[in-house]
Amino acid sequence: MATAVFVQGSEEEVRPGWPASADQLSILLQETERLDEGHRRYLVGFLVPELAAPHMRPGAELVVLEGPRTVARLRIETVRGPEGGDSV
């Protein structure tokens, strides 16, 4: 489990302290496939899915945080729904 922030436009350039200052969601990640050295596919879930639902669409981007530090960037490929998780 980690925390994540959905990217909304060019927030990195205009919001001081972003992404650490943004509203964070608790995210669950399960690796499903290694695509190459720096890319992997994950099954994604959220502890409070209704907070993530308005942002869940193919192409949406998330930043995964460890404290205030960015540790990964994710792009949603497919949204499967709450019963099966979401693929990133």
C-alpha positions as CSV (number, residue, x, y, z in Angstrom):
1,M,0.0,0.0,0.0
2,A,1.2,3.5,-0.8
3,T,-0.3,7.0,-1.3
4,A,-1.0,8.5,-4.8
5,V,-2.1,11.7,-6.4
6,F,-4.0,12.0,-9.7
7,V,-2.3,14.5,-12.1
8,Q,-4.6,17.3,-13.1
9,G,-3.0,19.2,-15.9
10,S,0.3,21.0,-15.2
11,E,0.1,21.0,-11.4
12,E,3.8,20.3,-11.1
13,E,4.5,23.7,-12.5
14,V,1.8,25.8,-10.7
15,R,1.1,24.3,-7.3
16,P,3.8,24.9,-4.6
17,G,4.9,21.6,-3.0
18,W,2.9,19.5,-5.4
19,P,2.4,16.5,-5.3
20,A,3.0,16.2,-1.5
21,S,0.6,19.1,-1.0
22,A,-2.2,17.5,-3.0
23,D,-5.1,15.4,-1.8
24,Q,-3.7,11.9,-1.5
25,L,-5.4,8.5,-1.9
26,S,-4.3,5.2,-0.4
27,I,-3.5,2.9,-3.3
28,L,-3.0,-0.8,-3.5
29,L,-0.6,-2.1,-6.2
30,Q,-0.1,-5.6,-7.4
31,E,2.5,-6.3,-10.1
32,T,1.1,-8.5,-12.9
33,E,3.7,-8.2,-15.7
34,R,7.2,-6.9,-16.4
35,L,7.2,-5.2,-19.7
36,D,10.9,-4.1,-19.8
37,E,13.6,-2.7,-17.5
38,G,11.7,0.4,-16.4
39,H,8.0,-0.5,-17.1
40,R,5.6,-2.8,-15.4
41,R,1.9,-3.5,-15.4
42,Y,-0.1,-3.4,-12.2
43,L,-3.5,-4.2,-10.8
44,V,-4.6,-1.1,-8.9
45,G,-7.1,-0.7,-6.1
46,F,-8.0,2.1,-3.7
47,L,-8.9,2.0,0.0
48,V,-11.7,4.5,-0.7
49,P,-12.6,3.8,-4.4
50,E,-15.4,6.4,-4.6
51,L,-12.7,9.1,-4.2
52,A,-10.7,7.8,-7.2
53,A,-13.8,7.0,-9.4
54,P,-14.2,10.5,-10.9
55,H,-10.6,10.3,-12.2
56,M,-10.5,6.7,-13.4
57,R,-10.3,6.7,-17.2
58,P,-7.8,5.4,-19.7
59,G,-4.9,7.9,-20.0
60,A,-5.3,9.3,-16.5
61,E,-2.0,9.7,-14.7
62,L,-1.0,9.1,-11.0
63,V,2.0,9.9,-9.0
64,V,2.9,7.4,-6.3
65,L,4.5,8.9,-3.2
66,E,6.6,7.6,-0.3
67,G,6.2,10.5,2.1
68,P,6.8,13.7,0.1
69,R,9.0,11.9,-2.5
70,T,7.7,10.7,-5.9
71,V,8.6,7.0,-6.4
72,A,6.6,6.1,-9.5
73,R,4.4,7.5,-12.2
74,L,1.4,5.5,-13.5
75,R,-0.8,5.7,-16.5
76,I,-4.3,4.1,-16.5
77,E,-4.7,1.8,-19.5
78,T,-8.0,0.0,-18.7
79,V,-10.7,0.5,-16.2
80,R,-12.3,-2.8,-15.2
81,G,-14.5,-1.7,-12.3
82,P,-14.5,-2.3,-8.5
83,E,-15.0,-6.1,-8.6
84,G,-11.9,-6.7,-10.7
85,G,-9.5,-3.9,-9.9
86,D,-8.1,-1.4,-12.4
87,S,-5.2,-2.2,-14.7
88,V,-2.3,0.4,-15.0
